[in-house]
């Protein structure tokens, strides 16, 4: 296993699973990493390799208990910021880069720390469907700050209360992420 892949595997091993689904996703991701070093997306269309790493950046205002989601142009879902991890890039570096590129501020990973809080393995929707192994990072945000989202990625943004019962159409695991986030914020 190459050092970059080994570093990702250690990040994943360090995630305490929320439930049996996340435990299964962790096992699936570790099995995948154990079998290949080809984990970084190199070609966008078609997605190559067909399964690759993503760093999600959930922008959270912990004092207000709200989460910023963007209306993603390609998927037509309300999603956290984030994107594919570049070859050899550490997922935290990718989270920082994606946060900066997509909302125009230097990310601060101070809400729950700079390790990923959550992991999912998800088949994407739309053209060029592929499987994303997503590490979910939590960035400090401020509800009263006006963020300028990348217009190529997002058509708009909105703050959502951290309540799984009122979340928009989004990543299929967003509700579970919010459950884990709420527990982390209560510590």
MARBA-3410 file (N, C-alpha, C, O; in Angstrom, 1 decimal):
187
0.9,-1.2,0.0,0.0,0.0,0.0,0.9,1.2,0.0,1.8,1.4,0.8 ~ 0.6,2.1,-0.9,1.4,3.4,-1.0,1.1,4.3,0.2,0.1,4.1,0.8 ~ 2.1,5.1,0.6,1.9,6.0,1.8,0.6,6.8,1.7,-0.1,7.0,2.7 ~ 0.2,7.4,0.6,-1.0,8.2,0.5,-2.2,7.3,0.8,-3.2,7.8,1.4 ~ -2.3,6.1,0.2,-3.4,5.2,0.5,-3.4,4.8,1.9,-4.5,4.7,2.5
-2.2,4.5,2.5,-2.1,4.1,3.9,-2.7,5.2,4.8,-3.3,4.9,5.8 ~ -2.4,6.4,4.5,-2.8,7.6,5.3,-4.4,7.6,5.3,-5.0,7.9,6.3 ~ -4.9,7.4,4.1,-6.4,7.4,4.0,-7.0,6.3,4.8,-8.0,6.4,5.5 ~ -6.4,5.1,4.7,-6.9,3.9,5.4,-6.8,4.2,6.9,-7.8,3.8,7.7 ~ -5.8,4.9,7.4,-5.7,5.2,8.9,-6.8,6.2,9.2,-7.4,6.1,10.3
-7.1,7.2,8.4,-8.2,8.1,8.7,-9.5,7.4,8.8,-10.3,7.7,9.7 ~ -9.7,6.5,7.9,-11.0,5.7,8.0,-11.0,4.8,9.2,-12.1,4.7,9.8 ~ -9.9,4.1,9.6,-9.9,3.3,10.8,-10.2,4.1,12.0,-10.8,3.6,13.0 ~ -9.9,5.4,12.0,-10.1,6.2,13.2,-11.5,6.7,13.4,-11.8,7.3,14.4 ~ -12.3,6.5,12.4,-13.7,7.0,12.5,-14.5,6.0,13.3,-14.6,4.8,13.0
-15.2,6.6,14.3,-16.1,5.8,15.2,-17.4,5.7,14.4,-18.1,6.8,14.3 ~ -17.9,4.5,14.0,-19.1,4.5,13.2,-20.4,4.8,14.1,-20.5,4.5,15.2 ~ -21.3,5.5,13.4,-22.5,5.9,14.0,-23.4,4.7,14.2,-24.1,4.6,15.2 ~ -23.4,3.8,13.1,-24.4,2.8,13.1,-23.9,1.6,12.2,-22.7,1.7,11.8 ~ -24.7,0.6,12.0,-24.2,-0.5,11.2,-24.0,-0.1,9.8,-23.1,-0.7,9.1
-24.7,0.8,9.2,-24.5,1.3,7.9,-23.1,1.9,7.7,-22.3,1.5,6.8 ~ -22.7,2.8,8.6,-21.4,3.4,8.6,-20.3,2.3,8.8,-19.3,2.4,8.2 ~ -20.6,1.4,9.7,-19.6,0.3,10.0,-19.4,-0.5,8.7,-18.2,-0.8,8.4 ~ -20.4,-0.8,8.0,-20.3,-1.5,6.7,-19.6,-0.6,5.7,-18.7,-1.2,4.9 ~ -19.9,0.6,5.6,-19.2,1.5,4.7,-17.7,1.6,5.0,-16.8,1.6,4.1
-17.3,1.6,6.3,-15.9,1.6,6.7,-15.2,0.4,6.2,-14.1,0.4,5.7 ~ -15.9,-0.8,6.5,-15.3,-2.1,6.1,-15.2,-2.1,4.6,-14.1,-2.6,4.1 ~ -16.2,-1.7,3.8,-16.1,-1.7,2.4,-14.9,-0.8,1.9,-14.2,-1.2,1.0 ~ -14.8,0.4,2.5,-13.7,1.3,2.1,-12.4,0.7,2.4,-11.4,0.8,1.6 ~ -12.2,0.1,3.5,-10.9,-0.5,3.9,-10.6,-1.7,3.0,-9.4,-1.9,2.6
-11.6,-2.5,2.7,-11.3,-3.6,1.7,-10.9,-3.1,0.4,-10.0,-3.6,-0.2 ~ -11.5,-2.0,-0.1,-11.2,-1.4,-1.4,-9.8,-0.9,-1.3,-9.0,-1.1,-2.2 ~ -9.4,-0.1,-0.2,-8.0,0.4,-0.1,-7.0,-0.7,0.0,-5.9,-0.6,-0.5 ~ -7.4,-1.8,0.6,-6.5,-2.9,0.7,-6.2,-3.6,-0.6,-5.1,-4.2,-0.8 ~ -7.1,-3.4,-1.6,-7.0,-4.1,-2.9,-6.4,-3.2,-4.0,-6.2,-3.7,-5.1
-6.2,-1.9,-3.7,-5.8,-1.0,-4.8,-5.2,0.3,-4.3,-5.5,0.7,-3.1 ~ -4.3,0.9,-5.0,-3.8,2.2,-4.8,-4.4,3.2,-5.7,-4.1,4.4,-5.7 ~ -5.3,2.7,-6.6,-5.9,3.6,-7.6,-7.2,4.2,-7.0,-8.3,3.8,-7.4 ~ -7.0,5.2,-6.2,-8.1,5.7,-5.4,-8.5,7.2,-5.7,-9.4,7.7,-5.2 ~ -7.6,7.8,-6.5,-7.8,9.2,-6.8,-8.4,9.4,-8.3,-7.9,8.7,-9.2
-9.4,10.2,-8.4,-9.9,10.4,-9.7,-8.9,11.2,-10.6,-8.4,12.2,-10.2 ~ -8.7,10.6,-11.8,-7.8,11.2,-12.8,-8.5,11.8,-14.0,-8.1,12.8,-14.5 ~ -9.6,11.2,-14.4,-10.4,11.6,-15.5,-11.8,11.8,-15.1,-12.4,10.9,-14.5 ~ -12.4,13.0,-15.5,-13.7,13.3,-15.0,-14.8,12.5,-15.8,-15.7,12.0,-15.2 ~ -14.6,12.4,-17.1,-15.7,11.8,-17.9,-15.0,10.8,-18.9,-14.3,11.3,-19.8
-15.3,9.5,-18.8,-16.0,8.9,-17.7,-15.1,8.9,-16.5,-13.9,9.0,-16.5 ~ -15.8,8.8,-15.3,-15.1,8.8,-14.0,-14.1,7.7,-14.0,-14.5,6.5,-14.1 ~ -12.8,8.0,-13.8,-11.8,7.0,-13.8,-10.9,7.3,-12.6,-10.3,8.4,-12.5 ~ -10.7,6.4,-11.7,-11.4,5.1,-11.7,-12.8,5.2,-11.3,-13.3,6.3,-10.8 ~ -13.6,4.2,-11.4,-15.0,4.2,-11.2,-15.4,4.4,-9.8,-16.5,4.8,-9.4
-14.5,4.1,-8.9,-14.7,4.4,-7.4,-13.5,5.2,-7.0,-12.3,4.9,-7.2 ~ -13.8,6.3,-6.3,-12.7,7.2,-5.9,-13.0,8.0,-4.7,-14.2,8.1,-4.2 ~ -12.0,8.7,-4.1,-12.2,9.5,-2.9,-12.8,10.8,-3.1,-12.5,11.5,-4.1 ~ -13.6,11.3,-2.1,-14.2,12.6,-2.1,-14.0,13.1,-0.7,-14.1,12.4,0.3 ~ -13.8,14.4,-0.6,-13.8,15.1,0.7,-15.0,16.1,0.7,-15.1,17.0,-0.1
-16.0,15.8,1.5,-17.2,16.7,1.7,-16.8,17.7,2.8,-16.0,17.4,3.7 ~ -17.3,18.9,2.7,-17.0,20.0,3.7,-18.4,20.5,4.1,-19.0,21.3,3.4 ~ -18.8,20.0,5.3,-20.1,20.5,5.9,-19.8,21.8,6.6,-19.1,21.8,7.6 ~ -20.4,22.9,6.1,-20.2,24.2,6.8,-21.3,24.3,7.9,-22.5,24.3,7.6 ~ -20.9,24.4,9.1,-21.8,24.4,10.3,-21.5,25.6,11.1,-20.4,26.0,11.4
-22.6,26.2,11.5,-22.6,27.3,12.6,-23.0,26.6,13.8,-24.2,26.4,14.1 ~ -22.1,26.2,14.7,-22.5,25.4,15.9,-23.3,26.1,16.9,-24.2,25.6,17.6 ~ -23.1,27.5,17.0,-23.9,28.3,17.9,-25.4,28.4,17.5,-26.3,28.4,18.3 ~ -25.6,28.4,16.2,-27.0,28.5,15.7,-27.6,27.2,15.3,-28.8,27.1,15.0 ~ -26.8,26.1,15.4,-27.2,24.7,15.0,-27.8,24.7,13.6,-28.9,24.2,13.4
-27.0,25.2,12.7,-27.4,25.2,11.3,-26.3,24.7,10.4,-25.1,24.8,10.7 ~ -26.7,24.2,9.2,-25.8,23.6,8.2,-26.0,24.3,6.9,-27.2,24.5,6.5 ~ -25.0,24.7,6.2,-25.1,25.4,4.9,-25.0,24.3,3.8,-24.0,23.5,3.8 ~ -26.0,24.3,2.9,-26.0,23.4,1.8,-26.2,24.2,0.5,-26.8,25.3,0.5 ~ -25.6,23.7,-0.5,-25.7,24.4,-1.8,-26.6,23.6,-2.8,-26.5,22.4,-2.7
-27.3,24.3,-3.6,-28.1,23.6,-4.7,-27.1,23.3,-5.8,-26.8,24.1,-6.6 ~ -26.7,22.0,-5.8,-25.7,21.6,-6.8,-26.3,21.5,-8.2,-27.3,20.8,-8.4 ~ -25.6,22.1,-9.1,-26.1,22.2,-10.5,-26.2,20.8,-11.2,-27.2,20.5,-11.8 ~ -25.2,20.0,-11.1,-25.1,18.7,-11.8,-26.1,17.7,-11.2,-26.8,17.0,-12.0 ~ -26.1,17.5,-9.9,-26.9,16.5,-9.3,-28.3,16.9,-9.0,-29.2,16.1,-8.8
-28.5,18.2,-9.0,-29.8,18.8,-8.6,-30.2,18.4,-7.2,-31.4,18.3,-6.9 ~ -29.2,18.3,-6.3,-29.5,18.0,-4.9,-28.9,19.1,-4.1,-28.0,19.9,-4.5 ~ -29.3,19.2,-2.8,-28.8,20.2,-1.9,-27.6,19.4,-1.2,-27.8,18.4,-0.5 ~ -26.4,19.9,-1.4,-25.2,19.2,-1.0,-24.3,20.1,-0.2,-24.3,21.3,-0.3 ~ -23.5,19.4,0.7,-22.3,20.1,1.3,-21.3,20.5,0.2,-21.4,20.0,-0.9
-20.4,21.4,0.5,-19.3,21.7,-0.4,-18.5,20.4,-0.5,-18.6,19.5,0.3 ~ -17.6,20.4,-1.4,-16.6,19.3,-1.5,-16.3,18.8,-2.9,-16.9,19.4,-3.9 ~ -15.5,17.9,-3.0,-15.1,17.3,-4.3,-14.1,16.2,-4.2,-13.8,15.8,-3.2 ~ -13.6,15.9,-5.4,-12.7,14.7,-5.5,-11.3,15.1,-5.0,-10.8,16.2,-5.2 ~ -10.7,14.1,-4.3,-9.4,14.2,-3.8,-8.4,14.0,-5.0,-8.6,13.0,-5.7
-7.5,14.9,-5.2,-6.6,14.8,-6.3,-5.5,13.7,-6.1,-5.2,13.4,-4.9 ~ -4.9,13.2,-7.1,-3.8,12.2,-6.9,-2.7,12.6,-5.9,-2.1,13.7,-6.1 ~ -2.5,11.8,-4.9,-1.5,12.1,-3.9,-1.9,13.1,-2.8,-1.2,13.3,-1.9 ~ -3.1,13.7,-3.0,-3.5,14.7,-2.0,-4.1,14.1,-0.8,-4.8,13.1,-0.9 ~ -3.8,14.7,0.4,-4.4,14.2,1.6,-5.8,14.7,1.7,-6.1,15.8,1.2
-6.8,13.9,2.1,-8.2,14.3,2.1,-8.5,15.6,2.9,-9.3,16.3,2.5 ~ -7.7,15.9,4.0,-7.9,17.1,4.7,-7.4,18.3,3.8,-8.1,19.3,3.8 ~ -6.3,18.1,3.1,-5.9,19.2,2.1,-7.0,19.4,1.0,-7.2,20.5,0.6 ~ -7.6,18.3,0.6,-8.7,18.4,-0.4,-9.9,19.1,0.2,-10.5,20.0,-0.5 ~ -10.2,18.8,1.4,-11.3,19.5,2.1,-11.0,21.0,2.2,-11.9,21.8,1.9
-9.8,21.4,2.5,-9.4,22.8,2.6,-9.5,23.4,1.3,-10.1,24.5,1.1 ~ -8.9,22.8,0.2,-9.0,23.3,-1.1,-10.4,23.5,-1.6,-10.7,24.6,-2.1 ~ -11.2,22.5,-1.5,-12.6,22.5,-1.9,-13.4,23.6,-1.2,-14.2,24.3,-1.8 ~ -13.2,23.7,0.1,-13.9,24.7,0.9,-13.5,26.1,0.4,-14.4,26.9,0.2 ~ -12.2,26.3,0.1,-11.8,27.6,-0.3,-12.3,27.9,-1.7,-12.8,29.0,-2.0
-12.2,26.9,-2.6,-12.7,27.1,-4.0,-14.2,27.3,-4.1,-14.6,28.2,-4.9 ~ -14.9,26.6,-3.3,-16.4,26.6,-3.5,-17.1,27.7,-2.7,-18.2,28.1,-3.0 ~ -16.5,28.2,-1.6,-17.2,29.3,-0.8,-16.3,30.5,-0.6,-16.8,31.5,0.0 ~ -15.1,30.4,-1.0,-14.3,31.6,-1.0,-13.7,32.1,0.3,-13.3,33.3,0.4 ~ -13.7,31.2,1.3,-13.0,31.6,2.6,-12.1,30.5,3.0,-12.2,29.3,2.5
-11.1,30.8,3.8,-10.2,29.8,4.3,-10.9,29.0,5.3,-11.3,29.5,6.4 ~ -11.0,27.7,5.1,-11.8,26.8,6.0,-11.1,26.7,7.4,-9.9,26.7,7.5 ~ -11.9,26.7,8.4,-11.5,26.4,9.8,-12.1,25.1,10.2,-13.4,25.1,10.4 ~ -11.4,24.1,10.5,-11.9,22.8,10.9,-11.8,22.7,12.4,-11.1,21.9,13.0 ~ -12.6,23.6,13.1,-12.5,23.7,14.6,-13.8,23.3,15.3,-13.9,23.4,16.5
-14.8,22.9,14.6,-16.1,22.5,15.2,-15.9,21.1,15.9,-16.3,21.0,17.1 ~ -15.5,20.1,15.2,-15.3,18.8,15.8,-13.8,18.3,15.6,-13.5,17.1,15.8 ~ -13.0,19.2,15.1,-11.6,18.8,14.8,-11.3,18.7,13.3,-12.2,18.8,12.5 ~ -10.1,18.3,13.0,-9.7,18.3,11.6,-9.7,16.9,11.0,-9.2,16.6,9.9 ~ -10.3,15.9,11.7,-10.4,14.6,11.2,-11.8,14.4,10.7,-12.7,15.1,11.1
-12.0,13.6,9.7,-13.4,13.4,9.2,-14.3,12.8,10.3,-13.9,11.9,11.0 ~ -15.5,13.3,10.3,-16.5,12.9,11.3,-17.3,11.6,10.8,-17.7,10.8,11.6 ~ -17.4,11.5,9.5,-18.3,10.5,8.9,-17.7,10.0,7.6,-16.9,10.6,7.0 ~ -18.1,8.7,7.3,-17.7,8.1,6.0,-18.9,7.5,5.3,-19.7,6.8,6.0 ~ -19.0,7.7,4.0,-20.1,7.0,3.2,-19.5,6.5,1.9,-18.5,7.0,1.4
-20.1,5.5,1.4,-19.8,4.9,0.1,-21.1,5.0,-0.7,-22.1,4.3,-0.3 ~ -21.2,5.8,-1.7,-22.4,6.2,-2.4,-22.3,6.2,-3.9,-21.3,6.7,-4.4 ~ -23.2,5.6,-4.6,-23.3,5.6,-6.0,-23.9,7.0,-6.4,-25.0,7.3,-5.9 ~ -23.3,7.7,-7.3,-23.8,9.1,-7.6,-24.9,9.0,-8.6,-25.1,7.9,-9.2 ~ -25.6,10.1,-8.8,-26.7,10.1,-9.7,-26.3,10.9,-10.9,-25.3,11.6,-10.9
-27.1,10.8,-12.0,-26.8,11.6,-13.2,-25.9,10.9,-14.2,-25.5,9.8,-14.0 ~ -25.5,11.7,-15.2,-24.5,11.2,-16.2,-23.2,10.9,-15.5,-22.8,11.5,-14.5 ~ -22.5,9.9,-16.1,-21.2,9.5,-15.6,-21.3,9.0,-14.1,-20.4,9.4,-13.3 ~ -22.3,8.3,-13.8,-22.5,7.8,-12.4,-21.2,7.0,-12.0,-20.7,6.3,-12.9 ~ -20.8,7.1,-10.8,-19.7,6.4,-10.2,-19.9,6.2,-8.7,-20.9,6.7,-8.2
-18.9,5.6,-8.0,-19.0,5.5,-6.6,-18.1,6.4,-5.9,-16.9,6.4,-6.2 ~ -18.6,7.2,-5.0,-17.8,8.1,-4.2,-17.6,7.5,-2.8,-18.6,7.1,-2.1 ~ -16.3,7.4,-2.4,-16.0,7.1,-1.0,-15.7,8.4,-0.3,-14.7,9.0,-0.6 ~ -16.7,8.9,0.5,-16.7,10.3,0.9,-16.3,10.4,2.4,-16.9,9.7,3.3 ~ -15.3,11.2,2.7,-14.9,11.6,4.0,-15.6,12.9,4.3,-15.4,13.9,3.6
-16.4,13.0,5.4,-17.2,14.2,5.7,-16.4,15.0,6.8,-16.3,14.5,7.9 ~ -15.9,16.2,6.4,-15.3,17.1,7.3,-16.3,18.2,7.7,-17.2,18.4,7.0 ~ -16.0,18.8,8.9,-16.9,19.8,9.4,-16.1,21.1,9.5,-15.2,21.2,10.3 ~ -16.6,22.1,8.8,-15.9,23.4,8.8,-16.8,24.4,9.6,-18.0,24.4,9.5 ~ -16.2,25.3,10.3,-16.9,26.3,11.1,-17.4,27.4,10.1,-16.7,27.9,9.2
-18.7,27.7,10.2,-19.3,28.7,9.4,-20.0,29.7,10.3,-20.1,29.5,11.5 ~ -20.5,30.7,9.7,-21.3,31.7,10.5,-22.5,32.1,9.7,-22.4,32.6,8.5 ~ -23.6,31.9,10.3,-24.9,32.1,9.6,-25.1,33.5,9.0,-25.7,33.7,8.0 ~ -24.5,34.5,9.7,-24.7,35.9,9.3,-23.6,36.3,8.2,-23.7,37.4,7.7 ~ -22.7,35.4,7.9,-21.7,35.7,6.8,-22.3,35.4,5.5,-23.0,34.4,5.3
-22.1,36.2,4.5,-22.5,35.9,3.1,-21.4,35.2,2.4,-20.4,35.8,2.2 ~ -21.7,34.0,2.0,-20.7,33.2,1.3,-21.0,33.3,-0.2,-22.2,33.3,-0.6 ~ -20.0,33.4,-1.0,-20.1,33.5,-2.4,-19.7,32.1,-3.0,-18.5,31.8,-3.2 ~ -20.7,31.3,-3.2,-20.5,30.0,-3.8,-20.0,30.0,-5.2,-20.4,30.9,-6.0 ~ -19.2,29.0,-5.6,-18.8,28.9,-7.0,-20.0,28.7,-7.9,-20.7,27.7,-7.7
-20.3,29.6,-8.8,-21.5,29.5,-9.6,-21.4,28.4,-10.6,-22.5,28.0,-11.1 ~ -20.3,27.9,-10.9,-20.2,26.7,-11.8,-20.7,25.4,-11.1,-21.1,24.5,-11.7 ~ -20.6,25.4,-9.8,-21.0,24.3,-9.0,-22.4,24.4,-8.4,-23.2,23.4,-8.4 ~ -22.7,25.6,-7.9,-24.0,25.8,-7.1,-24.8,26.9,-7.6,-24.2,28.0,-8.0 ~ -26.1,26.7,-7.7,-27.0,27.8,-8.1,-27.4,28.7,-7.0,-27.7,29.9,-7.2
-27.4,28.2,-5.8,-27.7,29.0,-4.6,-27.3,28.2,-3.3,-26.8,27.1,-3.4 ~ -27.4,28.9,-2.2,-27.1,28.2,-0.9,-28.2,28.6,0.1,-28.8,29.6,0.0 ~ -28.2,27.8,1.1,-29.2,28.0,2.2,-28.8,27.3,3.5,-28.2,26.3,3.4 ~ -29.1,28.0,4.6,-28.9,27.4,5.9,-30.1,26.5,6.2,-31.2,26.9,6.0 ~ -29.8,25.4,6.8,-30.8,24.4,7.2,-30.6,24.1,8.7,-29.5,23.9,9.2
-31.7,24.1,9.5,-31.6,23.7,10.9,-31.1,22.2,10.9,-31.4,21.4,10.1 ~ -30.3,22.0,11.9,-29.7,20.6,12.1,-30.8,19.8,12.7,-30.8,19.5,13.9 ~ -31.7,19.3,11.9,-32.8,18.5,12.3,-33.1,17.6,11.1,-33.6,18.0,10.1 ~ -32.8,16.3,11.2,-32.9,15.3,10.1,-34.3,15.3,9.6,-34.5,14.8,8.4 ~ -35.3,15.7,10.3,-36.7,15.6,9.8,-37.1,16.7,8.8,-38.1,16.6,8.2
-36.3,17.7,8.7,-36.6,18.8,7.8,-35.5,19.1,6.8,-35.4,20.2,6.3 ~ -34.8,18.1,6.4,-33.7,18.3,5.5,-34.2,18.2,4.0,-35.2,17.5,3.8 ~ -33.5,18.8,3.1,-33.9,18.8,1.7,-33.5,17.5,1.0,-32.9,16.7,1.6 ~ -33.9,17.4,-0.3,-33.4,16.3,-1.1,-31.9,16.5,-1.3,-31.4,17.5,-1.8 ~ -31.2,15.5,-0.8,-29.7,15.6,-0.7,-29.0,14.3,-0.9,-29.6,13.3,-1.4
-27.8,14.2,-0.5,-27.1,13.0,-0.4,-27.9,12.0,0.5,-28.5,12.4,1.5 ~ -28.0,10.7,0.1,-28.9,9.8,0.8,-28.4,9.6,2.2,-29.2,9.1,3.0 ~ -27.2,10.0,2.6,-26.7,9.8,4.0,-26.7,11.1,4.8,-26.3,11.1,5.9 ~ -27.2,12.2,4.3,-27.2,13.5,5.0,-27.9,13.4,6.3,-27.4,13.9,7.3 ~ -29.1,12.7,6.4,-29.8,12.6,7.6,-29.0,11.9,8.7,-29.0,12.3,9.9
-28.3,10.8,8.3,-27.4,10.1,9.3,-26.2,11.0,9.7,-25.9,11.0,10.9 ~ -25.7,11.7,8.7,-24.6,12.6,9.1,-25.0,13.6,10.1,-24.3,13.9,11.1 ~ -26.2,14.2,9.9,-26.7,15.2,10.8,-26.9,14.6,12.2,-26.7,15.3,13.2 ~ -27.4,13.4,12.3,-27.6,12.7,13.6,-26.2,12.6,14.3,-26.1,12.9,15.5 ~ -25.2,12.2,13.5,-23.9,12.1,14.1,-23.3,13.5,14.5,-22.7,13.6,15.6
-23.6,14.5,13.7,-23.1,15.8,13.9,-23.8,16.4,15.2,-23.1,17.0,16.0 ~ -25.1,16.2,15.4,-25.8,16.7,16.6,-25.1,16.1,17.8,-24.9,16.8,18.8 ~ -24.9,14.8,17.8,-24.2,14.1,18.9,-22.8,14.7,19.2,-22.5,14.9,20.4 ~ -22.1,15.0,18.2,-20.7,15.5,18.3,-20.8,17.0,18.9,-20.0,17.4,19.7 ~ -21.8,17.7,18.5,-22.0,19.1,19.0,-22.4,19.1,20.5,-22.1,20.1,21.2
-23.1,18.1,20.9,-23.5,18.0,22.3,-22.4,17.6,23.3,-22.6,17.8,24.5 ~ -21.3,17.2,22.8,-20.2,16.8,23.7,-19.5,18.0,24.3,-18.5,17.8,25.0
END
